[in-house]
C-alpha cells in the first residue's frame, strides 16, 4: 500500500521576483533535478527531485509571488510517495529535499 508524505515550507527572501524566478532553474540544474511544468504567468513550477535507491522521487510545487519590489514570497509544497516497506527508510526525505532546494537557491542567489 502506498501513500504520500507531504511537507511545506514558506519563505520570504530579500530579492526581487525576477531574480528569484531566474535562479530557480539554476538551482534545479545544480541538483540534477528536473522541471516538469513551468507557468510563467503565475510563477509556479513543478520540480521532480530524484530519489535514492530505496526511495521514490519527490514532487515539489514551487509558487513565487511578489511581496514588494525587493521582497519575494516562495512557497514549496513537497510530496513523496512511500510504501509500508520504504516508509521507515524514507522518513523525512520530503523535508530533506525541500531543504536541499532552499540551500541551493540561497547559494545561487548570494553568489
SULZIZI-V672785 format. One record per helix or strand of 3 or more residues. SS is the DSSP state (helix for helix, strand for strand). FROM is the first residue (numbers start at 1). LEN is the number of residues. Records with the same first field share a line. If there is no record, write none. Layout:
# SULZIZI-V672785
SS: FROM-LEN, FROM-LEN
This chain:
# SULZIZI-V672785
strand: 2-12, 34-6, 44-6, 58-11, 71-13
helix: 17-14, 93-17
